[in-house]
Amino acid sequence: MSSACIACYLADLETVLFSPPLPISNGYQPVASVSGVLVTLEVCVCRNCGLVQLKNPPLPEIVRPRRHILYNEPESHLDDVVDLISRLPGIEASSTFLGLTYKEDSTLSRLSSRSFNRSRRLDLREDYDISASHASLETIQQVASSRQMHRVAEKIGRSDVVIARHILEHAHAPREFLAQLCSLVKDSGYIVIEVPDCSRALRMLDYTTLWEEHISYFTQTSLREVLARSELEILYLEVYPQPYEDSLVAIAKRNVVPLKSTDSTEDVSRARRFGKLFPKRVMQIRDFLARAENAPCALFGAGHLSTAFVHLAGIVGHVNTVFDDDPGKAGLALPGTSIPILPSSFLGNAKVPLTLLTMNPLSEEGIVRKFKEYSESGSRFLSIFPSSKRSMFSHLEDPSDEED
């Protein structure tokens, strides 16, 4: 049982929130079954470096999916990122580029379109030596934090640029993970890291940001801290605004830089408020959904955000249907519940006064337009995300952070 921070290694963690028992969010099962593993997330903040993190998160084999799942990340900023990469000193047509996972495919494709053709993406079986069915980021981060990366470098050579999008936040040991990435890059090369910027979610009390597969919840301050302690010098650090969570992109090179004193006051204060107001936010959600004009409700989207929202707020009894057009989820239930997942074509027959949108906010207006007759009949679409213009939280009071 570790009590040390995974970024600065100091035993200065402060627990700000204990979640209720949650099902593994990829644990889809038939409607008749609600069995499965339950985990409790202990959310902590390091008072020294400010990193918000899960203490003793579930092991990779616990969260490994039992079906094929791909997670889509924002891409509207990738042209700009590729521009930055292409202008780095020493980068030319003969430079080599390496991606860690399928999340780098679109970036490597953009590089190829600009005549940077010497690129490859690591393969689960051939490079990581991973044979587990449906293994994904939870297993890759584990292997990528091991000496396996040295064997990969010996086999394929070291690259000029290594790109790792949306995996560092999955790493149980982020500094060991980054150290192994350094073994894949040339001494003069670059590492491109992209993670979600969790500042807005923490500030706006968006508890769906909590996920058993995300170990670290980075801000600009805490990402700088982790990279500096991993002997990586940041050349660029950009925040790209996105509808749900902003993208935080760093381009760094191997270099020992003097550690600067980190002012983590804002990060620590924000995390404490996030934890303190959790019970009040839960009660607000329950009270809102218990009103006659909102009950029962449905969800549109059966991803991990829906599962987090339902179980963190304890509203299983307020939801009678989940709509999702993923054929792989047909006939299954939202994890940890017996709530059926139905195609969106059933929405018109649902006879619910409220449907909560849990999809990417970019999709919300398209869904509303597609089901215009539903909303015109008196039913409503609201979003579970505080930052959405359709947010359900615009109908609620702002939680007070004053002392009781």
Summary of the structure (lengths in Angstrom):
residues: 404
radius of gyration: 21.7
end to end distance: 33.0
largest distance: 65.1
contacts: 1309
relative contact order: 0.13
helix: 35%
strand: 22%
